[in-house]
Amino acid sequence: SDGSIRLHQMTSEYPVMQWNYSTNGQPVIALQWALTRPAVFFALDASSNIYIWDLLENDLFPVAKETVPSQKVVAMALLGEPEKANGLLGIVLAKEPGQIDIQYVKKKWASP
């Protein structure tokens, strides 16, 4: 609820990494690892901002932040085919009035 994100190992109750207030204090609505690139994950906050984290590039801060204009985003999901080498990764955004948007992610965050 405060925007903190924690990365855990399955064998420990303590986080390996923790990013406090990573969304400027906004609650995290959704968080998902990229299906095609294991070091990348996406976080959606309550203000319709999407934060892209690439832990190989920077493990302290997100490498990009995108604000979704106009309508509030209430859910996010990623789609892709990890078994294929093309590295295509899509992001599905569900907006408050029921609209669904699908966008492709830049290759640098999607390629294996």
Secondary structure, DSSP 8 states (H G I E B T S, - for coil): --S-EEEE-TT-SSEEEEETTTTTT--EEEEEE-SS-TTEEEEEETTSEEEEEETTT-SSS-SEEEE--SS-EEEEEEEE-TTSTT--EEEEEEETTS-EEEEE--HHHH--
